[in-house]
Amino acid sequence: MAKFLQLTNSFKGNIEDRIIINIDHIISIFTKLKVNDETNEAENVTVLFGGENKIWEVEETVDDIQRMIGSDPIQDGMNTHFQQRMSDAKKIEDLTKT
């Protein structure tokens, strides 16, 4: 059974800020610096990468998202799977840097 997260979309201009994402589609989560074109101020944005051009930018932190994914005891197996996918993505990234 799929588990969904309700997050706050950092992209402004949509009808609402809420975004709901199926955690099965998340490959990795990381933080990047985003510069506001209007104010020229930089802010941290959390990026959820889902492969195949699926990228979501949200306001919650990596730690908050990890807690949300692992907070439900029924989803312990999913949390382990998520951690393994993140670890594998890091290993692949490390290999491509060489």
N, C-alpha and C positions, 0 to 999 in steps of 0.2 A: 504494500500500500504506500502510495506516495505521501511525502510530507512536504508541506509548503511553508515558506517563510514570508511574513509580511514585513517589508522594509520600506524605508523612505528614499524615493528616487532623488538623486542629486541633480538630475537634469530638470531644469525649470522650463516651463512652457507647456507642459501637459495639463490636462483638465484637473488632475489631482496628483499629489506627491506620492501616493501609495503605490507600491509595486509588489506583486506576489510572485515568488519564484519557487519552482519545484527543485528541491535540493539535489535530486538525482542528476540534474543538468549542470551542477557546479563542479568544475574541475579544480580550480584554484581560486584563492582569495588573496588579494594583496592591496597595499595602500600606495597611492600615488599622489603627487602634488599637482593640483589643478589651479591655474591662474584665471581669475575672473577678468574677462575682457573689458568690462565696463569700469571696474574699480582698480584693476591691476593688482589686486590682493591675491595672495596664494593661500590655499586651504588644502587640508588632507581630505582625500576622497577614497573610499574603499571600493575596489573593483572586484566583481565576481566574474570570472572567466568561465565560459561554458563551451568553448571550442566552436568550430564552424561559424565564426563571426558572431557568436552570442556573448556580448559583454554588457554587464549592468554596472552602473556607478550608483552607489548608495551612500547615505550619510552615517549609517551605523559603523562602528569600528570592527576590525577583524576579530577581536576578542568577544565583542557582543554577539557577532554572528556565530562564532564557534560555540558560545554558550547556548544560543538558541538551537543550534543543530543538535547539541549533545544533552540538552536539558531534559528531554523526555526519555524515561527509562526504557520504553519500548523501542526507542531508536538507537540503543547502544550499538547494535550491529551496524547501523548506518553511520554512526559517528566513527567507528573503527574503519569502515570503508572510506569515509571522507578523509580521515587522517592518512590512510594509505595512498589515496589518490593525490593528496597534496604532497606527500613525500615523493611519490613517483614523478610528479610534475617538476619538483625541485631537482631531482636527479637528472631528468632529461635536460632541464635548463643548464645545469652544471656541465653536462656533457657537450652541449652545443657551444658553450663559451670557449672550449679548448680548441 
